[in-house]
Amino acid sequence: MRPDIAATDALADSLARLLPALESFTRFEGADPAARRTLWRAALDEPLPEAGAGREAVLETLRSYVIANGLRIGAPGFSGWVTTMPTTVPAVAQLAGAITAAQRWWATPGNFLEVLALRWLQRLVGLPDHFEGGFTSGGATANLVGLAAARQHAGERRGFDPSLDGLQRLVEPRVYASTEVHHVVHRACGVLGLGRRALRMIPVDSSRTPDLDALERILDEDLAAGRTPVAVVASAGDVNTGAVEPIDAMREIAHARDVWLHVDGAYGGFGVLDPRVAPLYGDLSKIDSFAVDPHKWMAVPVGCGAGFVRDGGVLARALTLEPAAYVEMAPTGTGDLGSPFDERGEGNPDFSVDHSAPARGLTVWAALKEIGASGMRARVVRHNDCARRVAARVREHPALELLAEPILSICCFRVRPEDVSDEDTLDALNERILLRVRARGRAIPSHTRVNGRFAIRPCFINPRTTLADADATVDEVLAVAGELGAIGERALRSESPR
Ligand SMILES: *Cc1c(COP(=O)(O)O)cnc(C)c1O
């Protein structure tokens, strides 16, 4: 008899029952049924059960519904989002960590490797060793952590501690970012009590470079009016077009006014691994904070971002925990107490907004241990090549138009039949084409707007994607445009230069 109705044994058997289904899911075989929600919703929706259905029933539901109807974002043709399905080893590492590294607070190999992975990650993206930080649940929290440190810095410069005293003395706080900034930065401003309206949007030009004169002017106007600039946020790989903003120039403008410079590299932070674009990142040792998302380009399971700051002290004061009786204990002075439960883990709990948390970084360790820095570099270069391949195909085709020159692994383009020039018609046409392409299932790009116009937007970060999939994306768009009669036979076949 088990003491508890929940199984605490039979792990191997439980996994064994799911493995064939999981293995087959990762092959993305067979049709991906559209509108499947109607199939599983009704079966899964039930009231809180009074009596448990037992282990077997749960495993069966996992197998036949959860796994069978999983979202195939790891399929090689999927280039829709900036998150992807994990590769095998980090996914398995997550399971190992969930079972054995129950709490990052305590000394376990999982905890140790998490802290080691943080160092590795920092090396990988080119941040100096004295930067400090921690893993977060994702890019949203990594940006929140960076901006919390910025808020602390702004308050301390004015002689008070915002984390302790609140924000009354932070007069009209302002944060500056280009119009391409990720919308989680607005929310971070809201959560931090600065207000979403505190975000000053700096316009970008047609190549998506922020207007630096406008940034300086607006900063100076705010300072003259007695407002409090808290941070300038530079996007290193915006999610619309993959542009890397001029970090060095934005930092110089910010630092000349004693303002914090935060870099949102959640998606594009890893872009620095491609030597062709690395110079765009400038001197990262001089920035104040950096957000990067291993659960994007690094393809570890979702739930893993990382935030770094140049001055760990500011961050610790921003996120400090008050002492609590249940964790304080008089030092015994006896050295090794002999129990593993007396050993605190590595890493600083004051660098995070979580309290209890998994050893998230274990998956990052696993990914880097498996493929090394060179493997990550090759992946980033290949994906940037994919975007360049799409751009080259688009440039060659008379009925396609490149809307933004790829910088990283995103390529924004659209169908533009020679006889259509009305912008609204083009938007509607491209939206239709995109939906049809996705329904066909071979290539799944997404969309955005570039200079106001609807763009088809493949974003290549999927480890399973190759140049052939980039080609297929263009082929599918052309095929659908042909089907819809938007471009003629001649245009369909033509790839001659304009
Ligand atoms: C994905 C992303 C975010 C948000 O990160 P989450 O991991 O989704 O929380 C923020 N900024 C950029 C540039 C991103 O690509």
The ligand as an ORCA input file, in Angstrom:
! r2SCAN-3c Opt
* xyz 0 1
  C      10.400     37.159    -26.746
  C      10.819     38.545    -26.469
  C      10.444     39.189    -25.287
  C       9.547     38.516    -24.280
  O      10.156     37.370    -23.794
  P       9.323     36.123    -23.229
  O      10.342     35.069    -23.134
  O       8.252     35.840    -24.227
  O       8.792     36.525    -21.918
  C      10.912     40.447    -25.070
  N      11.683     41.075    -25.970
  C      12.056     40.501    -27.127
  C      12.932     41.249    -28.074
  C      11.638     39.214    -27.414
  O      12.025     38.628    -28.546
*
